[in-house]
Amino acid sequence: MTKPGLDKKTLEGLDEWLISGIPLQKMGTAEDVAKAVIYLSDNNVASFMTGTEILIDGGMVL
């Protein structure tokens, strides 16, 4: 029985293609998002922030 979806070689090629278009040349991780959450949760750091967008995209939108 075969698994649905893309095979490993195709997925690796897709990752390489995506990474080539990201200025930081790497895929983001859950930890990257968690760091932003921790930053925003710290009242000593971000207590005066309001109505802003935080982009966690490796520089895709400059």
N, C-alpha and C positions, 0 to 999 in steps of 0.2 A: 504494500500500500504506500503510495507517495503522499508527501505532505503538500498542502496547498501553499502557494506563495512563491517567492523568488528563491532561487538556489543561492548557496553561500558565495559563489564566485560573482554572481550578479549583484548581490548585496554589497560585497566589498567594492566592486566597481562603482556602485551608486554612492557609497560613502566617500570614495576618493573624489568623485565628481562634485559632490556637495562641499567637501572640505576645500577644494580648489577655489570655490567662490566665496569663502569666508575669510575676511582679512586676517583673523588670528590663526588661520590654518589648523583648526581643531573643532571637533564636535563639542557642543555644550553638554554638561552633565547635570544630574539632579543636585549635586553639590554646588554647582554654580548658582542655581536658583536659590538653594538653601542659604548661601552667603548673603544674598540680597534680602531675604526674609529676615535673617538675623540682624542685618544692618537696620532695616526699617523697624524692627521690634525694639531696638535699643533707645530708650527715652533720652539718654544722655547724648545721643548722636543725631537722631532724626526726629526729635520731638517738635520741631518747628516746620517740618516738611508737610506740604499739603498740595493736592491736585497736580501731582507730577507723574510722568511716565518714566519707568525704569526699563530700559531695553537691555535684555540679556540675550544678545544675538551674535556675539563675536565680532561686531563691527559691520554687520550686513547693512544696517540703515545708518548711514553717516550724514 
